[in-house]
Amino acid sequence: MSKRQIDRCLSPQDAQWVDVEYMYNKFVFSYDRDTFYGLPDLVRDLHDHNQKFVVIVDPGLGNDPNISRDIQNNSPGYDVFNDGVREGVLVMTPNNSGPLVAEVWPGTTGFPDFTNPKTEAWWEKWARYFRNNESIEFDSLWIDMNEPASFIPGSVDGCEKNKWNNPPYTPNILGRGEDGRMYDKTLCMDSRHHLDIHYNVHSLYAHTQAIQTYNALANIIPGKRPWTMTRSSFAGTGKYATKWMGDNQSRWEQMKWSIIGILEFGLFGFSLNGADICGFWYEAEYEMCVRWHQLGAFYPFARNHNALGDASDIFKKGAGYRILPQDPAAWDARFIRLAKEALVTRYRLLPYFYTLMHNAHARGDTVMRPLLFDFSKHDFSGHRVITIGVIVSGGASSSLMKVAFVSPMQTEEFPDDPVCLSVDEQFLLGPALLVSPVLYEGKTSVKAYFPEATWYDYFKGEKVAVKNDHLDLYTPLEKFNLHVRGGHVIPWQVPANTTHASRQNKMGAIVALDEEGRAQGELFWDDGENIDTYVKKQYSLIKFGMTKAGELHFGPTVSGSGSALPPLDMLDIYGLQTIPVTVTLDGEQVPVTNIRQSFEIIQLLNLNMTLTANHTITWS
């Protein structure tokens, strides 16, 4: 990508997120009309610029009678907790005498029982109230504190001493060893849900909330893909919600740990997940925050989010200790430039990211993956098989549970390379991009491992000099490491300030040749927001293939209705030693003025090819 492309693009932003401060005294499905005066107008302005607005929604329902009375002046008709009592959709005390009351952000709180089928209509009712009566036209609901969390152990009345709250064996809860209690930071284990007592459904709380939130969004914003993000999760939650890594800290070691967490949750079925860039708790430091943007720009889900305001009580640093903003604009011009270079590179690669997301949806692939990734085992029918769990029976024997997919496509990285078993500071995006971030303070070099393949520097097209070995990559603060794997075609698009604007721009593709001069890849394209486009075949799937060196074929294998594809205008060829003497497009010679070299990348310009038709490009 040229410096000109970066300079003409402001730092991109697709969504504005708001945490609990927007609520009236932290009462869910309300907003404070004084401190957040004009919020509905802000949301409309975001929508006018094709940006999204995401609000946090906690399960804890404030029931302080004084606030419940005062909120009527701020939000007429607001009655969430009492309505939950009337509808019988709240978690109850062990003897069913009334709703269990604990304490979270709004003070004393009750909790919806998402195992109750009746809760779904009630949850949707109040989400609609928030969107219509409060005039907050949210695009997504971000569900947090849904372990479920409580600031006091169990309930305001404590928990009864019994085998559920005090079992014979207690895990090391909150690092307290034998002093840990099952109900620390959550609800009494014998509190009652529709399905069972809390002891038996605790781990399903966020899962059931995600299901009901997904369904509510599908009804409130019909035709659009429901999108929610959850903190807590269970096996299968990835069908209904994406995930982030929770309240991390602004520390170098946690930046490193984020890679492992995201890779693991990718294997657990959360293809779109990430960690808060620069950390949530504590104050971010300049160098660390730059490096975290250079890493986080390549998370599947990229968001800069942090605590804000007076945090003296939390961190015991004395009165007036404040956590300062850490978004790019909060720093200096140099910081903005460095963060922007990483973010704009991400936006340039959005067609590749989106194709990976499609493959995750359609085939169960991962987006961000370890170098050892192997998803290519086949059963005797030729179908791809993946182990998705271990079933333990009888305490001694175990068996593998396998699922056969219809597609026999092979997705294998480097599972037979023993070095890759221990690589946890680099990762792949799909099969074609290798990210090697700086993860340590003061370092200007990365010892990166390059498995057996042909590798190119993303920015200059230079071939990496080693295979199956480590290489010290000079990486000053102004630089980040991104490498392209030979044998792959990577679609890209001229970046803009939002995904919506980027999608209107012309497209290109990186053609990274392997040692035999071959490459292949694909592009998935639909309108980006309507539900079931894949099932209804309202999409285009473009395949790129070079089975013969110097001859690239591409065209649609599926060309359904949906959003129009911009033309493909440029090819970046990695691995050619010199500028080709002759280039032809569908038999017609490409003018020599449309062929140029940038560093070691051969570029074919002004091609203006319709991607829904078949094309052949040759060079010699």
N, C-alpha and C positions, 0 to 999 in steps of 0.2 A: 504494500500500500504506500502510495506516495505521501510525502509531507504535505503536499497541497490538499489531498483528500482529508487528512487529519485536521489541518488548520481551518478548513471551511466548515467543519462539523463542530458545533458546540458539544460540550460533554453530554452524552445522551442520557435520557431518563425516561423510563416507561411508566413508572407508577410512583405515587406518593402514598406512604404508609403513615398511619397514626396509631399511637399506642394509647394506653388507658386514660391519659390526661384529657382527651377530648370529651370524655363522658361527664355528666353532671354528678359530682361526688362518686365517681366510678360506678354508677348504676348503668348496667348494660342496656343497650338499645336506647340510649339517650345521648344528647350532646349539650354541653354547657353553652348557652346562648350569650353569656357575658365574655368568658375567657376565649371562646372560639367563635366570636361574633363574625358573621359572614361566611361560615364554613360551607353552607350550601352553594354560595356563589363561587367559592374556590373550586368546589367539585365540578361545577358546570364549566368553569374555565379550563380545568384539566381535560374534561371531555371534549371541549371545543378544539383542543390541541391534540386530540387522539391519545391522551394519556389516561391511566387508570387510577382509581382511588380504592385503597384497601384499608379496612378498619379492623381493629382487634375486638374480639368478642369473647369474654370470659364466661365460664359456666356459673360462677358465683353470683347469686341474685341478692342484691342488697335488700335488707328488710328492716333497717333502722326506722322506727316509726316517725321520728322527727324529719329525717330526710325524705321519707315516703310522702309526708305531708307537704313539704316544701317543693318537692319536684313537680307538683301539679302546676305551680306558677311558671316553671321552666318548660315543662313538657305536658301540656293538657292531655288527659286521658291515659297517662302512664300508670300502669298498675301490674307490673310484670310478676312480682312475687305473689301477691294476693291472688292473681289470676291462676298462677300455678297451683296454689293451694286449692282453689275452687275446682280446677280441672283434675286434681289428683295426679299430677305429673312430677312431683318432687320426691327426692330421696327421703325416706321416713326414718324416724327413730326405731330402735329395736322392737319396741312394743306397739308400734304404729299409732302412737298417741298424737303425732303431728310431724311436721317436717323437721328433719335433723338440721340444726343450726350450728355453723362453724364461723370462721372469720377469714375473709380475704380482703382485697382492696377496698370494697365499699363498707367495711366494718362487718357486722353480723350478716351472715348470708345463708340462704338455702341453695340447694343444688338440683337442677333438672335431672330426672331419671331417664336417660336416653335408651334404656332397655325397654321402656314402656312404649308400645306403638302409638299411644295417644299423644305422646310428647311431640311427635313430629309435626302435627298440625298446629299445636300450640307454639312451638319454636318458630315455625314459618309465620304464624300470625304476628308475632312480635318483631320478627325481622322485617316483615312488610310494614308494620307500624313505623319502624325506624326509617325505612326508605321513603314512605309516603307522608306520614304525619310530621316526622322530623325533617323531611326533605333532604336526607342524606342519600344520594343516589350511588351507593357503593357498587363496586364491581366484583368484590370478593369479600368473604368473611374469614378472618384470620383467627383461629381458635387456639387459645393459650390457657395456661394454668389448669389443664384438663387431665392431670394425673389421677384424680382431681387433687388440687393443692389447697391446703388450709394453713393459715398462719398460726393456728393453735392446734394442739394435738386432739384429733377426734371430733370434739364438739364443745360448745360453751358449757355443757354440763359434764364434760369428761366422758370416759368410756367405762362400761362395766367390766370388771375383771372376770374374764371367762376364756375358754379355749380359743375363741376367735381373735380376741384382742391380745391375748397373752398365751400364744401357743407354746408347746414345750421347746421348740427351737425357733429362734428369731434371727434372721439374717443380720449382717452388719449394717444396719440402717443408719444413714447419714454419718457413717464413720464412728458411731457410738458404741460399737461392739455389743456386749451383753446388756448395756443400758438402753439400746435402741428399742423402740416400741413399734409394733406394726402400724399403728395409727399416727405416728409422728408425721407431721406435715400433710396429713390427709384425713379421711373420715374414719369414724369408728368402724371396725371390721364387721360388727353385727348390725349396722344400719341396713335398712331394708330397701331393696330395689324391686321392681316388678318381676324381674327374672329370678333373683336370688339375693342372698345377703351380700354385703359389699366384699367380704373376704373372697367370694367366688367370682365376682365380676369386676373387681378393681382394675385389672389390666385391660378390660374391655370398655372402660368408661370413654376414653377418647375415641376409640374405634367406633362405638355406637354414635357418639356425637358427630363424628366425621360423616357417617352415613346419612344422618338426619339433616346435617348442614348441606351436604351435597344435594339431597333431594329438595330441600327448601330453595336453594339457589336455582335449581332446574325449573321450579315453578314460578319463582319471582322474576327471573330473567329468562323467559322461555326462548328456546332455540339456541342459546349461547352455552358454551361449555361451562359447567359449574366448576369454579376454582376456589379451593380453600387450602389453607396451610395449617398444620397442626404441630403442637409441640410433642405431645405423647402419642403413641401409636401401638399397633399390634399387628400380627401377621395378617396381611390382606388390606390394611388401611390404605396402602398405596393406590388402590382402585378408586378411592374416594377423595383423597387429599394428598398434597405434597407435604414436605417436611423441611424444617431447618434444624440446626444442631442445638437450639436452645440458647440460654443466656451464657455465652462464652465470655472470656476475659481478654482484655487488651494486652496480651502477653505473647512473646515470641513462641513459647512452647505450645500455646494453644492454636496459633496459626498453623504450626506443623501438625498438631493432632487433628485439625479439621480435615486434612486430606484422608486420614484413616477413617474418620467417622463417615465422611461422604461416600467413600468407596464401599464401606460396609453396608450403608443404607441403600446404595445402588443395588447391591446384591439382594437386599431385602424387599426390592420392588418399588423403591422410591427413586425413579429416574430423574426427577426434577427436585434436587435438594441442594442445600448449601449451608454455609455458616455466615454469621454476621461479620462482614468485612471490617477489619480494624478492631473487632471485639465489641461486646456489649458493656460489660462492667469495667471499671477503672478508666483512667485517662489514656487515650492513645498517644503514642510517641511518633514523631514525624517520620523517621526512617522506617519504622515498623509498619506504619499506615500506608506508606508508599508501596512497600513490598507486599503488603496484604492486598492492595488493589491489583498489583501485577499478578498475584495468585488468584484472587477472587473473581477477576474478570473472566476466568475460565472455569469457575464453578458452574454446574448446570443451572443453579439458581443463584443469582448474584444480587446482593443487597447490602448496602451500608446502613447499619442501624445500631444505635447505642443509647444507653441510659443518659439522662440529662437532668441537670439541676443539682440541688443540695443533696449530697450523699454522705454527710458527716456521720450520721448515725449508722449507716451501713458499713462504712470502712473505718470507723473509729479514728478519724484523722483530725478531729476538732471541728468546731463550728465554722461554717462557711466553706468547707471543702466541696467543690463543685466539679462535676464531670462536664467537660466542655464538648461542644460539637466537633465532629470528626469527618463530616462529608467533605468532598474535595474543595468546595467553595469556602470552607472554614479555614483553609490554610493559605499559602501564598501562591503567586503566579507559577512558580516552578512546580509546586505540588500539583496544581491543576493540570499543567501540561503533562506531567508524568502519569497521573491517573488517567487522563483523557486518552493518551496513547494506548493504554491497555484496554480501556473500555471501548474505544472506537474499533480496535482490532476484533473485539468480541462481536460488535455489531456487524462488522464486515463478514464474519463467519456465521451469522445467524441462519442462512440456508442450510449449512452443514449441521449446526446444532439442531435445527428443526427436523431434519431428516433423521438424525439420531434419535430424537424423541419419538418420531413415528415408528422407527424400528423397535424401540422399547415398548411401545403400545401394541404393535402388531406381532412382534416376535419374541418379546420378553428380553431383548438385549439390554445392556447397560449403556449409559452415556459416558460418564466418567468411570474409568475402569483401571485396575492394576495391570502392570506389564505382564503378569503371569496369567492373565485372564484366558479361560478356555471354556467356550460355550458350544463346542463342536462335536460332542459325543453323539453317535448315532446308534439307533437300535437296528435290528436286522432288516427292518422295512426301509431303511434309509432316512427315516425321520430323525430330526434332531432331538436329543434327550438331555434334560438338565435335572440334576438332583436338587430338589427344593426343600428337603427336610429329612430328619431322621426320626423314625418312630421307634420308641423304646417299648418293648413288651416284656412283662414279667420280671423287669429289673435286671435281666442279664442279656437277653438277645435283642438285636436291633436289625432293622431292615431299612433299605433306602426307598423313599417314595419318589417315583419318577413320573414325568409328564412328557409325552411325545408331541412335538409340534408338527404341523403339516409341512412347513417349509423345510427343505433339506439344506438351506443356505448355511455355509460354514462360517463361524465367527471364532477365530482362534488367534491369540496373540503369541505369547512366548511361554507356554506352560512347561516346556521341557528345558528351559534355561534355568539352572539352579540359582544363578545370581538374582534372577527376577523374584525369587521367593522372598527375598529380604529387602527389596526396593520399596520403601514406603515414603520417600520424599520426592518422588516423581509419579506422574500418572499419564494415562492416555485419554484423549477425548475420541471416542469411537476407535476405529483401528488406525487412523491416519495422522493424528497429531500427538506429539509428545511435549508435555509441559514439565520444565525443570526449574522450579522457583528457588529464589534465595530465601532461606528460612531462619537465618541466624544473624544476630546483630553485628554490624560492622563488617560483614563479609562482602567481598566483591568478586567471589569466585564460587562456582558450583561444581562439585565433582559428580558429573552426570554419567549414568550408564546407558550405553546404546546397544541393544540386543542385535542379533544377526538380521540385518536388513539394510537397505540403502536409506540414508537419512540426509535431509537437506535443512539448512537454516531457512526458516520461514520467510525472513525479510530479505535476504540476499541471494538465496538459492545455492549457496555454497554447499558442496558435499562434505559431510562429516567424515573425518579421516579414519575413524575407528569403527569396528564392529565387535561385538562381544567383549567390550572393554569400557573402562571409564575414561572420561575426558574432562579436564579442567576447563570450564567455560568462564571466560572473563566477563563479569556481570556487574558493572558499576550501577549506581542507583538509577541512572538514565536508561537502563537496559533490562529486558526480561527475555527468557529463553523459551522459544517455541520452535519445534522442529517438525518437518513433514516427512512421512514415511513413503519411500518409493513404492510404486505399484498402485497408487491411489489417485483418484480424481476427487477434488474437494470443491463443491460449488460455493461461490461467495457473491456478495452484492455490495454495491457502493453504499457506504454507511450514511445514516442521517441521525437526527436527534431522537427519533422514536422508531420502534419496530414498524409502525404503520407507515411512516415516511420512507423508511429504508425499503420497504416492499414495493414502492413505486419506482425505484431506481433500477438501472440496467444491471445485469448480472455478468458474472465471469466464472471462471473455473481454473483451479490449479491442477495441472497435469504433471504429477511427480513420477518420473520413470524409474522402474526398477532396473536391475542389472541387464535384463533382456530387452529393455526399452518398452515395457508394457505398463499399463495402468487401467484401473477400472473404478467406478463409483456410481453414485445415484443421487437423485434429487427428488424429494417428496414436496408437493406444493398443493395446498388447498387455501380456503379463504381465511384460515387461521383462527376462527372463533365459533363457527357453527358446529353443532353436535352431530355425531354420526356421519361425518363426511366420508370416513373410511368405509363404513358398512354400506353406504349408499353409492360408493364409487364416485363421489363428487370431488375428485382430486386428480392430479397428474403425477405420474411416476416416470421420471426420465432416467434412463440407463446410459452410462458412459462406458465404453470398452475399447481397449486396444489389444487385440489378439495378435497383431502384427506390428512390429516396430515401425513408427512413422506413419501410422494409419489409425486415426481416431474416429470411431463411429458413435453416434449418440442419437437418441430419440425416445419417444414415449412408449412404454409398455402398457400404461394406462393413461387415457386422456379423457377424463370425465368432466362434467360440468363443474363450475366453481370459479374461483378467482383467476383472472387472466394472468398468465406468466409474462413478466417482462422479457425482452429479448436478451440473449446471451451475446455480449459485445466484445469480450476479451478472454483470451486464454493466456495463462502464465505457465510456461513449460519449464520444469526443473529437470536438469540432467542432460540437456543438449550441450555439446562442447562449443559449437559455433552457431552463428545465425544460419538458418537453412537457406540454400540457394533457391529452392522453389517451394512454395506453399500453395496448395489448391484447396478450395472450399467447394464441395459438390461439383468437382471437375473444372471449376473456373479458377484461374490463377489469382492469388491475393496480391494486390499491389505491394511493391517493395517498401513503399512509404508506410504501410500498415504493419511492418515487421521491425521490431527494435529489441535492443538488449538493455536490461537494467540490472546492474551487477552481473550475476550469473544466471539470470532468468531471461528466457526468450519470450517476448510478448507479442501476441497477434492481436491487433487492434481493429476497431470499427467493423466487427464481423456482422453485427445486427442480425443474428440468427433466431428464428422462431423455434422455441424449444418443443413445441408440440408437433414439429415435423422432423423427419429423419435427415441427418446430415453426416457427411464424411469430410474430414480434414486430413490431408496428407502433407508430409514435408520430406524433403530429401536434401 
